[in-house]
Amino acid sequence: MALLGLRIANVSVSFTGLPVPVLSLPALEIAPGERVAVTGPSGSGKSTLVNVITGLERPSSGMVLWGEIDIARLPEGKRDRWRAENIGLVMQDFHLFAGLSALDNVLLPVRLRMKGAARFAERAHALMNRVGLSRHDQPVATMSRGEMQRVAVARALLRQPGVVIADEPTASLDPESGAAVAELLLELAVEEGTTLLVVSHDERLVARMDRRIRLSAGRVAVDPNVEAAP
Ligand SMILES: Nc1ncnc2c1ncn2[C@@H]1O[C@H](COP(=O)(O)OP(=O)(O)OP(=O)(O)O)[C@@H](O)[C@H]1O
């Protein structure tokens, strides 16, 4: 899958009854392969940004260009397909099926979406070894939280996405597991050649990213690529 960069122009997200947009981004660019942290206080718009750039939510206005494709213009079904092909998502609370094995969780998205998903089995095993999981048939319900997040990381990378987006990937882990998962995400972004965007309060993880963007009240308050934020 092609390495993708992001170009946002004039994006705003508004909700009925709220006087100001919850997200307002005149311009934001992320270069292909860049590793970017997004921080900001609660309610500053971080999850809304993730939703918009993954196509989970459509902005009220503006362009969300990944490579040449403006995902804000895609109808929902196409956006879902585009996301499945291009974005690996890692969420704070894993989004795993507890009743399934680790391997079945890694393979589930391709099994649900694609014919010939069996061809991913070899890569699934290799990725699970890479993230440090040796018991591929272990039921997720019996895993530690750190192991669960490793399953989620392997699942996110299965289709060789051009972009990995992680929303508070270490927030529900103990410090040691969190540090290990952070390390994995950074190493794998390089090995797999993906753009990486991480929303996090984890200072150690944030410090290791190439660029740190801070949101405040739905706007970019700090971005080293912009001389003076509005
Ligand atoms: N569907 C919605 N309807 C109305 N307001 C919403 C909706 N979704 C989000 N908001 C508001 O938008 C603002 C930004 O929310 P968002 O979840 O993006 O913040 P956040 O920075 O991710 O916060 P946290 O760190 O607490 O998760 C908040 O004030 C929230 O109440």
The ligand as an SDF file (V2000), in Angstrom:
LIG
                    3D

 31 33  0  0  0  0  0  0  0  0999 V2000
  -21.9530   14.3990   18.4570 N   0  0  0  0  0  0  0  0  0  0  0  0
  -21.6540   15.4830   19.1760 C   0  0  0  0  0  0  0  0  0  0  0  0
  -22.5950   16.3950   19.4720 N   0  0  0  0  0  0  0  0  0  0  0  0
  -22.3070   17.5150   20.1770 C   0  0  0  0  0  0  0  0  0  0  0  0
  -21.0810   17.8130   20.6410 N   0  0  0  0  0  0  0  0  0  0  0  0
  -20.0950   16.9370   20.3740 C   0  0  0  0  0  0  0  0  0  0  0  0
  -20.3230   15.7360   19.6360 C   0  0  0  0  0  0  0  0  0  0  0  0
  -19.1370   15.0700   19.5320 N   0  0  0  0  0  0  0  0  0  0  0  0
  -18.2310   15.8210   20.1780 C   0  0  0  0  0  0  0  0  0  0  0  0
  -18.7880   16.9370   20.6870 N   0  0  0  0  0  0  0  0  0  0  0  0
  -18.1100   18.0000   21.4460 C   0  0  0  0  0  0  0  0  0  0  0  0
  -16.9680   18.3580   20.7120 O   0  0  0  0  0  0  0  0  0  0  0  0
  -15.9080   18.7330   21.5750 C   0  0  0  0  0  0  0  0  0  0  0  0
  -14.6580   17.9580   21.1920 C   0  0  0  0  0  0  0  0  0  0  0  0
  -14.8420   16.5850   21.5410 O   0  0  0  0  0  0  0  0  0  0  0  0
  -13.6950   15.4970   21.3460 P   0  0  0  0  0  0  0  0  0  0  0  0
  -14.2620   14.1950   21.7850 O   0  0  0  0  0  0  0  0  0  0  0  0
  -13.1900   15.5900   19.9630 O   0  0  0  0  0  0  0  0  0  0  0  0
  -12.5860   16.0060   22.3690 O   0  0  0  0  0  0  0  0  0  0  0  0
  -11.2570   15.2700   22.8670 P   0  0  0  0  0  0  0  0  0  0  0  0
  -10.1690   16.2690   22.7710 O   0  0  0  0  0  0  0  0  0  0  0  0
  -11.0890   13.9930   22.1210 O   0  0  0  0  0  0  0  0  0  0  0  0
  -11.5970   14.9660   24.3830 O   0  0  0  0  0  0  0  0  0  0  0  0
  -11.1190   13.7570   25.3400 P   0  0  0  0  0  0  0  0  0  0  0  0
   -9.6480   13.9360   25.5450 O   0  0  0  0  0  0  0  0  0  0  0  0
  -11.9120   13.9950   26.5950 O   0  0  0  0  0  0  0  0  0  0  0  0
  -11.4800   12.4790   24.6400 O   0  0  0  0  0  0  0  0  0  0  0  0
  -16.3980   18.4520   22.9850 C   0  0  0  0  0  0  0  0  0  0  0  0
  -16.7970   19.6820   23.5600 O   0  0  0  0  0  0  0  0  0  0  0  0
  -17.5820   17.5490   22.7800 C   0  0  0  0  0  0  0  0  0  0  0  0
  -18.5380   17.7310   23.8050 O   0  0  0  0  0  0  0  0  0  0  0  0
  1  2  1  0
  2  3  1  0
  2  7  2  0
  3  4  2  0
  4  5  1  0
  5  6  2  0
  6  7  1  0
  6 10  1  0
  7  8  1  0
  8  9  2  0
  9 10  1  0
 10 11  1  0
 11 12  1  0
 11 30  1  0
 12 13  1  0
 13 14  1  0
 13 28  1  0
 14 15  1  0
 15 16  1  0
 16 17  2  0
 16 18  1  0
 16 19  1  0
 19 20  1  0
 20 21  2  0
 20 22  1  0
 20 23  1  0
 23 24  1  0
 24 25  2  0
 24 26  1  0
 24 27  1  0
 28 29  1  0
 28 30  1  0
 30 31  1  0
M  END
$$$$
